[in-house]
């Protein structure tokens, strides 16, 4: 299960490494997320967030994250 803080992280947290380092998670291309899915998402919260991001994109729900952009993240 995910929380509001997880959605806030998708809308604001930068990708910490890789080809799209520094790009906000929701702005990472779907193709990259699909590649990651095939290779295996990282362990922990980042992997969960990347999987959630892929589900959001596959289902065309990116618009639900727009109002959350540039908001302050609260600790989980």
C-alpha positions as CSV (number, residue, x, y, z in Angstrom):
1,X,0.0,0.0,0.0
2,X,1.2,3.5,-0.7
3,X,0.6,6.8,1.2
4,X,0.2,10.4,0.3
5,X,3.9,10.9,1.1
6,X,4.7,8.3,-1.6
7,X,2.7,10.3,-4.2
8,X,4.4,13.5,-3.0
9,X,7.8,11.7,-3.5
10,X,6.8,10.7,-7.1
11,X,5.9,14.3,-7.9
12,X,9.1,15.9,-6.3
13,X,11.9,13.4,-5.5
14,X,14.8,13.4,-7.9
15,X,16.1,10.1,-9.3
16,X,19.3,9.6,-7.3
17,X,21.4,7.8,-9.9
18,X,21.6,6.5,-13.5
19,X,20.8,7.9,-16.9
20,X,18.1,10.2,-15.5
21,X,19.8,11.2,-12.3
22,X,18.4,14.5,-11.0
23,X,15.1,14.2,-12.9
24,X,11.9,14.1,-10.8
25,X,10.7,10.5,-10.6
26,X,7.4,11.2,-12.4
27,X,9.4,12.7,-15.3
28,X,11.5,9.5,-15.8
29,X,10.4,8.0,-19.1
30,X,8.1,5.0,-19.0
31,X,10.6,3.1,-21.2
32,X,13.3,3.4,-18.6
33,X,10.9,2.2,-15.9
34,X,10.0,-0.8,-18.0
35,X,13.7,-1.5,-18.5
36,X,14.1,-1.3,-14.7
37,X,11.2,-3.6,-14.2
38,X,12.8,-6.2,-16.4
39,X,16.2,-5.9,-14.6
40,X,14.6,-5.6,-11.2
41,X,13.8,-2.5,-9.3
42,X,16.2,-1.4,-6.5
43,X,15.4,-2.7,-3.0
44,X,13.7,-0.5,-0.5
45,X,11.6,2.6,-0.9
46,X,13.1,3.8,-4.2
47,X,12.3,0.5,-5.8
48,X,8.7,0.7,-4.5
49,X,8.4,4.3,-5.8
50,X,9.7,3.4,-9.2
51,X,7.2,0.5,-9.4
52,X,4.4,2.8,-8.3
53,X,5.6,5.4,-10.9
54,X,5.4,2.8,-13.6
55,X,1.8,1.8,-12.6
56,X,0.8,5.5,-12.6
57,X,2.2,6.0,-16.1
58,X,0.8,2.7,-17.5
59,X,-2.7,3.7,-16.3
60,X,-2.4,7.3,-17.5
61,X,-2.8,8.8,-14.1
62,X,0.1,11.4,-14.2
63,X,-2.4,14.2,-13.9
64,X,-3.2,13.2,-10.3
65,X,0.4,14.1,-9.4
66,X,0.5,17.5,-11.0
67,X,-1.1,19.4,-8.0
68,X,1.6,17.9,-5.8
69,X,4.5,19.2,-7.7
70,X,7.0,21.4,-5.9
71,X,5.4,20.8,-2.5
72,X,7.5,20.2,0.6
73,X,8.1,16.5,1.3
74,X,7.4,15.4,4.9
75,X,9.5,12.6,6.4
76,X,7.9,9.2,5.8
